[in-house]
């Protein structure tokens, strides 16, 4: 079942790599410049001194000046300005990419990126992959493949933690739910957010597995590698590591947590060491390489979260693609969020008093950290809050809920319902993955609301043609559906043994 689940996610991610047009992810051209520069081992860059448009807001202007760096890159590797020609226009296809002028020559040019001060560590493999090709569009696909490969490996480790030595498949169901279409879309984009979120899923899956007495020692390494990679992506992720440690202690209690640490021997030392080194390296970059940025309390108060903000963030967690201009249909979003909410409610209903306390505390902590990131970090830059900034910690709640249900799976209230519930959730997951991908393909092929056939009337097609990647995604969806059937059948056999 684990092989079926991770294979399905792999097919879907590869479909996103090639089925999404170059530059059709948030800040993807800027991230490609950062990745290429890092691949050339150019880490510092030059401060960007070009004048900014006079209409830019003061906060945005200040952040742009502080964060933008210019790098010397071969002219043939610089993304064309038309790589964002369809951004923010849902009915404008990606056909405009064909109008981009061919960049020729051997000279180096200065390429600016607003991601200049971001930690370079996860950009390195993306940049090394992009350097293997010479065309700008090819560089997008090569860097995406690197991101997808790392993300799939991390999700595979998480899947292993969720299924190895298990008498119930609820943790695997929780993993399928947190691997939303948005998560796979980001994993297949030139951005460190995709790898960051996949690493976070691996970290939380490993962390929740190692607290159990029958957990394999290698789960400590999965936790450590996931946590270390997560912490290298952005400075804020050190907070997710601290949250994970607090969750582990709260679930077990200090004495039991120490016993689990000692029982794993060198595996626990290595796992915690890897996560700790990642956290320290990320912190060092923040202290020594990131310029200080002032925080305004009035700006924070003016940008406190609203109900509308919460609704937007929830939708983004499931799927709002492109430059946040291509939303997944509301019906799928609602079904997915209901499935996650149902998972949490079931966990609260069957969990112990301690587990309920930790579940509620985790939900409150995630909400508080999301509000803090919005008010004191994102709002200070003049940008809008996006779910991808906090998905690394938000995935903890569904994964924890699935683990609580797994531990209480023999409850009479669950015994009869488990097969139907597992199958229902996987139906939502499979349908959501297909509809999310198809919605994005249609948006860039013929326009989001434009009538017509995607296969016969597409103004833009990915390499190999639209049909090829629809087929790849269909295989991924079929594998996820197969995993759902296996979950339901296995749960029924354990409920009604022959």
Helices and strands as residue ranges (DSSP letters): H 2-19, H 28-39, E 46-47, H 58-67, E 69-74, G 75-77, G 81-84, G 94-99, E 108-113, H 121-130, H 136-163, H 170-178, H 181-187, H 192-210, H 218-233, H 237-252, H 254-263, H 266-289, H 297-302, H 307-319, E 320-321, E 326-327, H 330-350, H 353-373, I 374-378, H 379-381, G 387-389, H 391-407, H 412-415, H 418-445, H 454-457, H 466-495
